[in-house]
Amino acid sequence: MADYIQYWWVVLLILGALSCFVTINQGLIGVVTMFGKYKRIMRPGLNFKIPFLEQIYKKVSVQNRSVELEFQAVTVDQANVYFKSMLLYSVLNIDEETIKNVAFKFISDKDLMQALIRTVEGSIRAFVSTKKQAEVLNVRRDIVENVKEQVDLQLESWGYHLQDLQINDITFDEAIINSMSKVVASNNLKAAAENEGQALLITKTKAAEAEGNAIKIAAEAERQAAQLRGQGVALFREEVARGMSSAASEMKQANLDTNVILFSMWVEAIKNFAEYGKGNVIFLDGSSDGMEKTMRQIMAMQQLQENK
């Protein structure tokens, strides 16, 4: 037993040799102090340190970290707005000075988290206080950009960088939500009424245009029909005159009285009146004196035309 005791220094030597080596996991940076003062940093992997003198003060994570935030802000028109958001941040870089800032700036991660959350909340509240309640939902991206612009400078002085800020939900008091719903509903009704009015106006306009076009088409058709009727009457008269002229010439050559033609026209006229009258009453003097009087008038008209 005495032989083993005299080799105690060998055990201490082995323990000291083993304590010279330390392993730093991937994603971490070791901060080394000596006699309570910052000495150096250790990268991931197997590192050497002076046993019993150098101590690993803290292992700083350089991985991304996230935290969820829930807080309230007040708009310029005194409306309460409730935010739910997610904050993503990380160490700015793995430079020695940055790691030194991260390790010694705050007492603990809890203090860092509290300062980070309060800084982000304060920046959002300051921005929202300049906006009206109706504008908040439309400036989500502006809120994020403003926070990143304002907070990044502060975080960099702590050795951190704001990777992303996602505003997942924006809500209001129940009374405000109900009033907003009514406004949206009334706007939708107004838009529907305007659309219906426009549709009705278009329908009336198209109907008026169609009616006007129909009137124009009917008028044009009536004009063409009247023109055709006039041309038909003119052609009828020409044919009648041509036939009467031919018949008169033949009767003169046969030494017959041409008044027979007039008598025939008179008879044909009476026949047409009776056949196509369709109930209309036409008074004619059918006596021999009346017929003689009518024949004299026709002959006088013919004589007048011949004198011209």
Secondary structure, 3 states (H helix, E strand, C coil): CHHHHCCHHHHHHHHHHHCCEEEECCCEEEEEEECCEEEEEECCEEEECCCCCEEEEEEEECCCEEEEEEEEEECCCCCEEEEEEEEEEEECCCCHHHHHHHHHCCCCHHHHHHHHHHHHHHHHHHHHCCCCHHHHCCCHHHHHHHHHHHHHHHHHHHCEEEEEEEEEEEEECHHHHHHHHHHHHHHHHHHHHHHHHHHHHHHHHHHHHHHHHHHHHHHHHHHHHHHHHHHHHHHHHHHHHHHHHHHHHHHHHCCCCCHHHHHHHHHHHHHHHHHHCCCCCCCCCCCHHHHHHHHHHHHHHHHHHHHC
